[in-house]
């Protein structure tokens, strides 16, 4: 069966520090991969999606970037965090139907 | 721009009753619509997908309808239980990129 992992679960970072969140998927090949951010009490905002290795589409201009170095690995990065980057970050995978989400990373930027 | 509306007020119902949640959308012609459940502090869980040429889909106690004329989907949970208490999100999709547009969700509270 397929599983999706995200880490860390919780992160507190100072403004201006770098960020790296990792997501890995097991049990499937060539999935579509997604990064979302969810602010408190709000819906999911799509940040990036990828349909293959090295293929990244950005949905929202910001100081974040994403990379897909391997088929089942998706990384979200920032060189310098802003206060507005705080939120709940979710990775998801799909083969074209429903999306399957990881447990999320709660990021607080102070 | 594309817009999805879900009732921001929580729906509070008695155990055993049917819960009905609404998802309305504008400026979009989705090929399919999906419903997810999200518990506090967790990622959403996929529940059902209904395509534009399907009027209704069922899964156990769940029923989803999709009216492309009204641009509306209704999500029903029959014989509701306290364990059904969660936030329910609808999402629209259908272009070749496999992207989804999510609503902000409706919180359901089922009283024992």
Interface residues (C-beta under 8 A of the other chain):
Chain A: X32 X36 X41 X42 X43 X44 X46 X49 X51 X57 X59 X88 X90 X92 X94 X96 X97 X98 X99 X100 X101 X102 X103 X104 X106
Chain B: X4 X34 X41 X42 X43 X44 X45 X46 X49 X89 X91 X97 X98 X99 X100 X101 X102 X103 X104 X105
